[in-house]
Amino acid sequence: MGVNDVPAIYLIEETAEKIKNEIEQPTFVGYVKTGVHRERAPLREDWFYVRMASILYRTNKWNVIGTERLRSYYGGRQRRGVKTEHFKKASGKVIRSAVQKLEQAGYLEKAKPRGRKLTSKGQKLLNEMSKIVDKGLKEGKYIKKEKVKKDLKQAKEVHEALNRQTAPKKEEVKGDKK
């Protein structure tokens, strides 16, 4: 079972759980946004570990990564009120810190002529996590979220009830005209 044979979301979650025990997150993580395009800081307490696991996964996919390429990947559209949206890159500090922590832990190494690549230790970690995810899928640990279909009849009843509450009565309308 390889890294590409399991769903990426489960692989990243499992890898983040494993990394939590090995790497300490920086102190600024509780206060920063992940980019200019975001309005607030992430709500998850462990978002930095998920980002590091995602960077490992991206490194496995792309072979060699760089900060600018990752900034573009994690970037998004910045809302500007009534003006049109523009694409903005993600925070470079967050990505550089994550890459440096992964390099210190031995999961990434410098590539020539530039960038970072996955080490054998990083590849081994991803392979182990993919086996765990595959086992979890077979056991039913991960449940697929099915789309919730709205009951049209019930929605129509609620809509009509709200309209009855807000609509003025005919007597009140006649009384106002006199």
C-alpha positions in Angstrom: 0.0 0.0 0.0 1.5 3.3 -1.1 1.0 6.9 -0.3 -1.0 7.5 -3.5 -3.4 4.6 -2.8 -5.1 6.1 0.2 -7.1 9.3 0.6 -4.9 12.3 1.2 -7.0 13.8 3.9 -6.8 10.7 6.2 -3.0 10.4 5.5 -2.4 14.0 6.4 -4.4 13.7 9.6 -2.6 10.5 10.7 0.8 12.0 9.8 0.0 15.2 11.8 -0.9 13.0 14.9 2.5 11.3 14.6 4.4 14.5 14.1 2.8 16.0 17.2 4.9 13.7 19.4 8.2 14.5 17.7 8.2 18.2 16.8 7.4 21.2 19.0 5.5 24.0 17.3 6.8 27.6 17.4 5.3 30.1 19.9 3.8 32.4 17.3 1.4 29.7 16.0 -1.4 30.8 18.3 -1.4 34.3 17.0 -0.8 34.3 13.3 -3.1 34.0 10.2 -2.0 31.6 7.5 -2.0 34.4 4.9 -3.3 37.8 4.0 -6.3 36.3 2.3 -7.6 34.9 5.6 -9.7 37.0 7.9 -8.9 35.1 11.1 -6.3 32.8 12.6 -7.1 29.1 12.3 -9.5 27.6 14.8 -7.8 24.2 15.1 -5.3 24.0 17.9 -3.1 21.6 15.9 -3.2 23.4 12.6 0.6 23.8 12.4 1.1 20.0 12.6 -1.6 19.5 9.8 0.3 22.1 7.7 3.6 20.2 8.3 2.0 16.9 7.3 0.5 18.5 4.2 4.0 19.9 3.3 5.4 16.3 3.6 2.6 15.0 1.4 3.2 17.8 -1.2 6.9 17.0 -1.1 6.2 13.4 -1.9 3.9 14.5 -4.8 6.2 17.2 -6.3 9.6 15.7 -5.4 11.2 19.1 -4.7 9.5 22.0 -3.0 10.3 25.6 -2.3 8.8 28.3 -0.2 7.4 30.3 -3.1 5.7 27.3 -4.7 4.1 26.3 -1.4 3.0 29.9 -0.8 1.1 29.8 -4.1 -0.3 26.4 -3.3 -1.7 27.4 0.1 -2.7 30.9 -1.0 -6.3 31.9 -1.9 -8.6 34.7 -2.9 -8.7 37.8 -0.8 -12.1 39.4 -0.5 -12.1 43.1 -0.9 -15.7 44.2 -0.3 -17.5 45.2 -3.4 -14.3 45.1 -5.5 -13.2 42.0 -7.3 -11.3 39.3 -5.5 -7.5 38.9 -6.1 -5.3 35.9 -5.5 -2.9 36.3 -2.6 -0.1 34.0 -1.5 0.0 32.4 1.9 2.3 33.5 4.7 6.0 32.7 4.0 7.0 32.7 7.6 4.6 29.9 8.5 5.8 27.8 5.6 9.5 28.5 6.2 9.1 27.6 9.9 7.3 24.4 9.0 9.9 23.4 6.5 12.8 24.2 8.9 11.2 22.1 11.7 10.7 19.2 9.3 14.3 19.6 8.2 15.5 19.6 11.8 13.5 16.4 12.5 15.2 14.7 9.5 12.1 14.4 7.2 13.4 16.9 4.6 16.8 17.8 3.2 18.2 20.4 0.9 18.0 19.6 -2.8 20.4 20.8 -5.5 20.3 23.4 -6.9 17.6 24.7 -4.6 14.6 23.7 -2.6 13.9 20.7 -0.3 13.3 17.1 -0.9 12.0 14.1 1.1 14.5 12.0 3.0 14.3 8.3 3.4 13.0 8.9 6.9 10.2 11.1 5.6 9.3 8.6 2.9 9.3 5.8 5.5 6.9 7.9 7.7 4.5 8.5 4.9 4.5 4.8 3.9 3.9 3.7 7.5 1.0 6.2 7.8 -0.5 5.0 4.5 -0.5 1.5 5.9 -2.3 2.7 9.0 -4.8 4.6 7.0 -5.4 1.5 4.7 -6.0 -0.7 7.8 -8.4 2.0 9.2 -10.3 2.1 6.0 -10.7 -1.7 6.0 -11.9 -1.6 9.6 -14.3 1.2 9.0 -12.5 3.8 11.1 -13.0 6.5 8.6 -16.7 7.2 7.7 -17.6 8.8 4.5 -19.7 11.9 5.0 -22.8 11.6 2.8 -24.4 14.7 1.5 -27.5 15.7 3.5 -30.6 15.9 1.2 -33.1 18.5 2.3 -36.6 17.4 2.7 -38.4 19.8 0.4 -41.8 19.3 2.0 -40.5 20.2 5.4 -38.5 23.2 4.1 -41.7 24.5 2.3 -43.7 24.2 5.6 -41.1 26.1 7.5 -40.9 28.8 4.9 -44.7 29.2 4.9 -44.8 29.4 8.7 -42.2 32.1 8.7 -44.1 34.0 6.0 -47.3 33.8 8.1 -45.5 35.2 11.2 -44.0 38.2 9.3 -46.9 39.0 7.0 -49.2 41.8 8.3 -52.9 40.7 8.9 -55.6 42.1 6.6 -57.4 43.9 9.5 -54.2 45.8 10.4 -53.7 47.0 6.9 -57.3 48.2 6.6 -57.1 50.0 10.0 -54.0 51.9 8.9 -55.7 53.4 5.9 -58.6 54.9 7.8 
